Amino acid sequence: MAILDIITYPDARLRDHAEEITHFAAPGVQQLIDDLLQTMASLPACVGVAAPQTGHSCRLLVIDCRNSRKPPPEQHGLLVVGNPEILSWSGMEIGREGCLSLPDHTGNVMRAQTIRVRFQDRHGLEQCLDLSGFEARVMQHEIDHLDGKLFTDRIVSRKTDLFTRKQRG
């Protein structure tokens, strides 16, 4: 396993639409999954990483909200998500988001409160989950990376909803 470098804005690869995964059993796919998990685990307070953030243009992401600053009471734990599709959503709320690929900023973003997502797990088996709250927000954020979108694309006003992250000394 390896800890992968995170590419940052304005790298043009962050704007690419990622390719669907067709063979989950391929050694390269399984290695990338392990590397994404290792990368996420190595970063403090990290709750998700999408393959495009590491320069790999495939529809793959990992999330785990258990170790967040405020872990949600109901969640699914560690998820390996390939080829995700949001089937339905309900409720909307504004929440503050940050991103490894935009390390100097956070922003207020409107997201669905609950979503139903269909995806393939690390073995290519189809799964369908209902997610809510912070876990739903994280999934939507990471899926955006697969579509070449950043959280800054979803803020209403760069003047009132984008913030410079406080630097820790």
C-alpha positions as CSV (number, residue, x, y, z in Angstrom):
1,M,0.0,0.0,0.0
2,A,1.1,3.6,-0.6
3,I,0.1,7.0,0.5
4,L,-0.9,8.9,-2.6
5,D,-0.3,12.6,-3.3
6,I,-3.4,14.8,-3.3
7,I,-3.6,17.1,-6.4
8,T,-4.7,20.6,-5.7
9,Y,-6.6,23.3,-7.5
10,P,-6.0,24.6,-10.1
11,D,-4.8,21.3,-11.5
12,A,-6.9,20.6,-14.6
13,R,-7.3,16.9,-13.8
14,L,-9.7,17.9,-11.0
15,R,-12.2,19.1,-13.7
16,D,-12.2,15.8,-15.7
17,H,-15.2,13.5,-15.6
18,A,-13.9,10.1,-14.3
19,E,-14.2,6.9,-16.2
20,E,-16.5,4.0,-15.1
21,I,-14.7,1.0,-13.5
22,T,-15.5,-2.2,-15.5
23,H,-13.2,-4.8,-13.9
24,F,-13.1,-4.5,-10.1
25,A,-10.9,-7.7,-9.9
26,A,-8.1,-6.1,-11.8
27,P,-5.0,-5.9,-9.6
28,G,-4.6,-2.2,-10.4
29,V,-8.1,-1.4,-9.1
30,Q,-7.6,-3.4,-5.9
31,Q,-4.2,-1.7,-5.4
32,L,-5.8,1.7,-5.9
33,I,-8.5,0.9,-3.4
34,D,-5.9,-0.1,-0.8
35,D,-3.9,3.1,-1.6
36,L,-6.9,5.3,-1.2
37,L,-7.7,3.7,2.2
38,Q,-4.1,4.2,3.3
39,T,-4.1,7.8,2.1
40,M,-7.4,8.6,3.9
41,A,-6.1,7.0,7.1
42,S,-2.9,9.0,6.9
43,L,-4.6,12.4,6.8
44,P,-5.9,13.9,10.1
45,A,-9.7,14.4,10.2
46,C,-10.0,13.1,6.6
47,V,-13.4,11.5,6.0
48,G,-13.2,10.8,2.2
49,V,-11.0,10.7,-0.8
50,A,-11.9,10.3,-4.5
51,A,-9.6,8.7,-7.0
52,P,-9.4,11.8,-9.2
53,Q,-8.0,13.7,-6.3
54,T,-4.9,11.4,-6.6
55,G,-4.7,11.8,-10.4
56,H,-6.6,8.5,-11.1
57,S,-9.5,9.2,-13.5
58,C,-11.9,6.4,-12.4
59,R,-15.2,6.5,-10.6
60,L,-13.9,5.3,-7.2
61,L,-14.0,6.8,-3.7
62,V,-13.6,5.9,-0.1
63,I,-15.4,7.4,2.9
64,D,-15.4,6.8,6.6
65,C,-17.1,9.3,9.0
66,R,-16.4,7.3,12.2
67,N,-13.3,9.4,13.1
68,S,-14.7,12.8,12.2
69,R,-14.7,15.6,14.8
70,K,-18.4,15.1,15.3
71,P,-19.2,11.5,14.2
72,P,-22.8,11.1,13.2
73,P,-24.8,8.7,15.4
74,E,-26.0,6.7,12.5
75,Q,-23.6,5.8,9.7
76,H,-22.3,2.9,7.7
77,G,-18.6,3.1,8.6
78,L,-15.9,2.5,6.1
79,L,-17.3,2.5,2.5
80,V,-15.5,1.6,-0.7
81,V,-17.7,3.1,-3.5
82,G,-17.3,2.4,-7.2
83,N,-19.5,3.9,-10.0
84,P,-21.9,5.6,-7.6
85,E,-25.2,7.0,-8.7
86,I,-27.5,9.1,-6.5
87,L,-31.0,7.6,-7.0
88,S,-33.0,10.0,-4.8
89,W,-32.6,12.8,-2.3
90,S,-34.7,14.8,0.1
91,G,-34.3,17.9,2.3
92,M,-31.7,20.5,1.7
93,E,-29.4,22.2,4.2
94,I,-26.4,24.5,4.1
95,G,-23.2,23.2,5.7
96,R,-19.5,24.1,5.9
97,E,-17.2,22.0,3.7
98,G,-13.5,21.8,3.2
99,C,-11.5,19.8,0.7
100,L,-8.0,18.3,0.5
101,S,-7.8,19.6,-3.1
102,L,-8.5,23.2,-1.9
103,P,-6.6,23.2,1.4
104,D,-6.7,26.9,2.0
105,H,-10.5,27.4,1.9
106,T,-13.8,26.2,3.3
107,G,-17.3,27.2,2.1
108,N,-21.0,27.0,2.8
109,V,-22.6,24.5,0.4
110,M,-26.2,23.5,0.0
111,R,-26.6,19.7,-0.1
112,A,-29.4,17.1,0.3
113,Q,-29.9,15.9,3.9
114,T,-30.7,12.3,2.8
115,I,-29.8,10.4,-0.3
116,R,-30.1,6.9,-1.7
117,V,-27.0,5.8,-3.6
118,R,-26.4,2.8,-5.7
119,F,-22.8,1.7,-6.2
120,Q,-20.5,-1.2,-6.5
121,D,-18.3,-2.3,-3.6
122,R,-14.7,-3.3,-3.9
123,H,-15.7,-6.7,-5.3
124,G,-18.0,-5.2,-8.0
125,L,-21.1,-6.2,-6.2
126,E,-24.0,-3.8,-6.4
127,Q,-25.1,-2.1,-3.2
128,C,-27.8,0.4,-2.4
129,L,-27.7,2.5,0.8
130,D,-29.6,5.3,2.4
131,L,-27.4,8.0,3.9
132,S,-28.3,11.0,6.0
133,G,-26.7,14.0,7.6
134,F,-22.9,14.4,7.5
135,E,-22.4,11.0,5.8
136,A,-24.7,12.0,3.0
137,R,-22.9,15.3,2.6
138,V,-19.5,13.6,2.4
139,M,-20.8,11.1,-0.2
140,Q,-22.2,14.0,-2.3
141,H,-18.9,15.9,-2.0
142,E,-16.8,12.9,-3.1
143,I,-19.2,12.0,-6.0
144,D,-18.8,15.6,-7.2
145,H,-15.1,14.9,-7.6
146,L,-15.9,12.0,-9.9
147,D,-17.9,14.5,-12.1
148,G,-15.1,17.1,-12.2
149,K,-16.8,19.4,-9.6
150,L,-15.4,21.1,-6.5
151,F,-17.4,22.4,-3.6
152,T,-16.6,26.0,-4.8
153,D,-18.8,25.3,-7.8
154,R,-21.8,24.8,-5.4
155,I,-21.4,27.9,-3.2
156,V,-24.0,30.6,-3.8
157,S,-21.7,33.6,-3.3
158,R,-17.9,33.6,-3.3
159,K,-18.2,36.9,-1.4
160,T,-20.3,35.6,1.5
161,D,-19.9,31.8,1.4
162,L,-16.1,31.2,0.8
163,F,-13.7,31.5,3.7
164,T,-10.0,31.3,4.1
165,R,-9.0,28.5,6.3
166,K,-7.3,29.4,9.5
167,Q,-3.7,28.2,9.4
168,R,-2.5,26.1,12.3
169,G,0.9,26.9,13.6
